[in-house]
């Protein structure tokens, strides 16, 4: 199902189901993409300021992207993104945490340079199972216009 720009009112809020983060995926993502000791070595992570293994912030962002697509857009509609603003990692994500994403449409405008699409600005908050914010960002997305 294609989601069109006109179908996305400002103020719309969507919340995802929970996603359980595993030790194995933290280690795998860290080894492949962010091999800092607190993402790839449990002994070193215990000696770090974090006191244990934590997910890469980029891993958290990737999980948030998946949950956002599943929750907000469905399988069709997005025409990509020019980027994100205000990305903040607020708390570490640890093995066993369950993350949810809340997306709120805060602004939108048709594009004058490309009248077949509009730009939607969304405030995204990622929370753990304790209701604590672990990451926030403002996402920008292009959507087709009717």
N, C-alpha and C positions, 0 to 999 in steps of 0.2 A: 504494500500500500504506500503510495507516494504521499508525503506530507508537504503541503504547499505553504508558502509564506503567509497567505491569507488565513490559514487554519491555525495560526500560532498567535493567540492574543497575548499582549503584555499582561503580566500578572499570573500567567499560567504557572502552576507548580506541579512537578512530577517527582515522585520518590521511587527509588528502586527497591527491589528485593535485596536481601543480605547476600554478601559474598564472603565466604570464609577463606582467610589467607592461611596458607600452609607453610611450614618450615621449608619443605622441599622446594616450593616455588620461589620463596625468598632467596634461597641459596642458588637455584638455577638462574634466576633473573640476575642476581648479583654477579655470578660468575661470567655470564654472557655480556652484560651491559654496564655494570657499575661495580667493579671488583674492589671496593673499599673493604677493609677488614671487618667492619661491623655488619656487612651484608653477606660475607662469604666464609667467615671463620668464627665459629661459636666461642672458642676460647678467647680469641682476640676481642670479640664483641663484648664478652663479660668484663674485660679490662677497660673497655672504652667508656666514655662519658654516658653512653646509653645503658650500660649494665647488662647488655644481652643483644642477641640478634635482632636486627630491624630490617624492614623492607626499604629498598631504595625509594626515594621520593618519586623517581621516574616510574618505578613499578606501581606505586600508588596511583600515579597519573594514568598509567595504562589501564589499571583496573577501573578507575573512574570513567575513562573513555568507553570501555565496554559496557559498563552499567548505564551510562548516559545514552548510548545508542540503543540498548535494549529497552530503556524506559521512555525516552523522549521522542525518538525519531522512528523507531521501528526499522525495518530493513531497507526502506527507500526514502528518498526525499532530499537528504543533504547533498549539496553540491560542493562540499569541502569547507575549508576554514582558512581565513587569513592569519589566524593565530589566537593566542590567549593573552590576557592581561592579568596582572595582580596575582600571579601564581604564588601561593604560600604553603609551606609545609609546617604545620603547627605542632604536631605531636608525632612521635614515632609510631609506626605500624609494626606490630609484633606477630609472631606465629600464633595462630589461634584467634586473632582478632576477626570480627565480622564487620565488614564495611557496607555502608549504604550511601547512596548519592541522592541529594536533593537538588533539583534544577529549577530555577525560577527565571522566567523570561522578564528581563528588566527594561528592554528597549528593542525597537526594531525600526527599520527604515528601508524603503525601496532604494535601489541603486540607480542613480541617474545615468551612470556610465554603462550599465548593463540592465536595461529595463526588464529583462526576462527573469530577474532574480532580486531578492531582498536580503538584507543583512539582519540577523537576529542576535542580540546580545543576551547571554544567559549567565546568571550567578550560580555557580556550582559549589556545593558544600559536601565534603566527604566526612562521614562520622563513623566512629567505632561503636561497638556494642554498648558502650557506657554513655552514648549520646555526646561524646566529646568530638569536637571538630578536629580532624587530623590534616585536612587540606582544603584550601579554597582557591577558586580561580574565577575569572570572568572569561567566558568563552564567546567566540564570535563564529557564527555559522552562516553560510549562504544557503538559501532555499529557493526553489523555483517559484515563479509567480504564475498564476493562471492567465 
